[in-house]
Amino acid sequence: MDTKFFGVGVALVTPFDANHDIDFSALKALLDFVSEGGVNYLVVQGTTGETSTTTSQEKLDLLKFVKENNPKKLPVVYGLGGNNTRAVLETIKSTDLTGVDAILSVCPYYNKPSQKGLIAHFTAIADASPVPVFLYNVPGRTVVNMKVETIAELANHPNIIGIKDACGNFDQYMELAKVCPADFLLISGDDNHVSPMISVGWKGVISVIANAFPKEFTEMTWHALEGRPEEAMSIQGRFLDMDAPLYAESNPVGIKKCLEIKGICGAEVRLPLVKASDELGATLEKIMKKEGFI
């Protein structure tokens, strides 16, 4: 099992300026901040990076910038997926993945494929990818849930090394830990459930919260991984009140507001998302003060 993906991968936001262009100076500040905070790897252009509204060229520019401005030379995971299998394969072929440690490929959305279709889709991607592949199961966004038997079958592919799962079903999480190969990486996609998921065999998280609170969230995750559940839950509990507000106006609206409050980058997002309301900002700032995050 590749331990470089244990712990916390931060699903990096994409900072924008007032004109909604990418703010690379703010991205540099964010990379420095999360790296100093102790995160274990960087995830570029996942959901939190607003990948649905960045252009093909911007995606490449972001990846290049992160690789060139990675102060601790942390492993890099690149979001590369979609609901058009042929297009994903063409993108894999045309993308320079030098310096990328793995790709994260989301379950196809909108088409609502069968489980057989999911197996065929991800097998084609894994066959084509020159780097290892993480599956990404997020039925709240894709409508389709990858079933345990589907994931278990894909886990036998030599180039599929793990899954980020955000299905929210603990029965599925426990079943996956039971049936998947021992070297298959099980990574949480839900910040609010990291500690209990680790207790049943999961190895960490690809995190939204770690953008703004990397030190606390990394400490929490490693307390859990190293068998200190009480210490882990004491930190996990500090984030409980924050979880619902973070997503109340959609991701990454909430976490970008937290980053703005902390002075790391602005809160701008691209349409059809709109920046955090004053009410949401006040709620998040109140929670951050109460829990000692600012």
N, C-alpha and C positions, 0 to 999 in steps of 0.2 A: 504494500500500500504506500502511495506517495504522500509522505507526511508533510510536504511543503504546503499542502492544501488543508492541513488541520488548522483549527482556530478560526480567525476572522478574516474573511475577504470583504473588502468594502466595495459596495456597488456605487461607484463614483457618480455624483451628480455632474451635470454639464453646466458650468456657470455661464450666464448670459449677461451682456451689458444692457443699457437702457434701450438700445436699438434691437435687442434680441439677437445680436451676433455673439459668437462664442467669445468669452472673456478669458483668454489664455493666461493672463497674469493672475487672475483669480484662481484658475485651475492649478497654476504652479503653487499658490499659497495653500490650496487644499491638499495637494500631494505632499507638501512639506508637513502640514498639520497632521494628516492621518498617519504618515510614516513615523513621525515623532511620537504619535500616540500608541504605536506598537502593533498596528494591524499586520496581518501575516501575508496578505496578497491583495492585489488591486484588480478590480473588475471594471472593465471599460465598456461602455455602451450596453449596459443591461437596461431593464425597465426604468430604473432610477435615473439613468443618464439621458432620458427622453429620446431614446433611439427611434421612436415612431415619428419624430419630427426633426431629426437631423438628416441631412442629405448624404448620399453615398460618399461624396468627397469629404464632407465634414467628419464622417465616421473614420475615414483613413487619417485625416489630419489629427483627430483626437488620439487615435492609437499611436501615431508617430510621436506626438507631443509627450504622451505618458511614458513611452519607452525612453525618450531622451531626457525626461525630467523626473526620473524615478530615484530619489535620493538614496534609498537604501537597497536599490536593485532588487526589489521585491518581485516575486513571480507575478505575471500578468495573465489574466483571463479576459478574452475578448468575446463580446456578445455577437454571435453570428448565426442567425436563424430566420425563420419566416414560415409562411404558409404556402409558398410556391417552391416545391422541392427543387425543380430545375434551376430556378433563380438562385437558391441557396448554394447549389453545387457550382454554378458559374461564379458566384461571389467568392467562394472558397478558392477556386482556381485562379482568380484574378487578384487576390489579396496577398500581399507579402506578410506572411505570418512568422517571419524571422523574429526571435525575441519574445514570441507569444508562447506561454506554457500550456495553454489549453483554450478551447473555445467553449462557450456556453450557448446551447442551442435550444430555443424555446419550443414548447409543444405547439404545433400548427393551430392557428386561430381562425375563426370565421367559417372555414370549410367544414368543421366538425367531422374529422375523419374517424373511421373505425379504429379499433385497437390494432387490427391487421395493417391498416394504413399507416399508423404510427410506427409500427415495427419496420415497415418498408422505408418510410421517410428517414428515420434515424439510422437505419443500416446504410442507406445510400450516403448520408452525410459522413458517417464514421468511416466508410470505405474510401471516401474522397479526401478527407481531412488529413493534412500532413502532421497535425498535432492532435493530442488526445481531446476527447469530447466529453463535456458534462451535459447531461440531459437537464431540462428545466421544466418542471411540472407546476403550472400555476393556473388551475381551473377557474379561479375567480376572474381571470382576464381572457382565457382562451375558450372557456365553456367546457372543453373536453378534459376529463381527468384520466391520466395514464394509470391503468390498473396495475396492481402488484405483479400479476403474472406477466404483463407486458414489460414492465421495468426489469423483472428478473430475467426474462429472455434476452433483453438488450444488454443486460449486465454481463452476459457471456461473450459479447463482442470484444475482441482484444483492444480496440481503440476507444471504447466507451468506458471511462474510468470512474464515473460517479453520477450523482443526480443532486440538483438543488430542487427540493420539493417544498411547495407552499400550499399543499392541498388542505391543511388544517385538520386532518383526520388522524388522530393518534392511533387508531387501530391500524391504519395503513402504515404509519411510521414504524410501529412495532413489528408488523408483518414483514416489512422490507428488511429490517434489521435481522429478522429470523431467516429469510429465504435467500437474500442476496449473497454473492461470494464474499469471503472475508476481506478481500482486497478492493471491494467496490466502495467508493467514498460516498457516504450519506451525509449531505450538507443541508442544513435547515434554510428555508427561504422565509422564515417567519421569526422576526426578532423577539417576539413576545413569548416564544416557546422554546428558546434555545436550551436553557438549563434542563428542563424535563426531557427534551429530545436526546440530549447527550447522555442522560441517565439510562436510556434504553439502547445506546450503542452508536448514536450519531457523532460525527467528528467535528462539528463546528457550524458556521453560518456564513452565508453571503448576505451582508447586512446593509440596511438603509441607515439605521441609527448611528452606525459607526462613522458616518461622514462628519457628524457634529460632536460625537462623544466617543472617539476612538479609544482613549485610554481606559475609560470605565467599562466599555463593552468588551474590550479585549481581556481585561482583567477578569471580568465575570466569566467569559467563555473558558478561559484557561483554569480558573478555579474549578469549573465543572469537569473539564477534561482531566484534571489531575486529582480528582476525587475529593474535592472540598465543597460538597453541595450546599452547606449552610452559608459559606462565604459567597458562593455563586448566587444563591437565591436572595441574599441581602442586597446585592446590586441589581439583580433582575427586578426585584420589587420596586426599586426607585424609578424604573421605566414604565411601570404598569399604567399609571395615570396618563402617560404621554402617548401610549399606543393609539388609542382611538382618535385623539385630535390630530396626530400626525397624518392620518389618512382621511380625515373628514372632508377635505377639499381635494382629494386625490394626491397620489404620490407623483412627483417629489415636492409638491407645494409646501407641505409641512416641514420637511427636513431642510428645505432651502430657507424657510423662515428662521429656523433654529440657527442655521449657519450665518444668516444676516445678523441675528441678535448677538452672535458671538464674534462678529466682525471678520469672518473668513471670506465670504463672498456675498453677492446680492441675492435677492429672492426672486428675481425675474424667471418666468417660465414662458414657454412658447404656446401660442394658441393651438388647440382649443382649451388648454389649461390657462388659468389666470392666477396671478400671484395671490398669496394669502390675504384674506380679509383682515381688517383691523381687529375684529373679534377673535379670530383664530390666533393672530399674533400675540394678543394680550393673554390668551389662555396658555399658549406655549411658554411665554416668558414667565408667567406666574408659576407654572409647574417647574420650570428650570430653576427658578429661585428657591422654590420650596424644597427641591431635592438636592440643592447645593451644586448645581451644574454651572451656575454663573454667580 
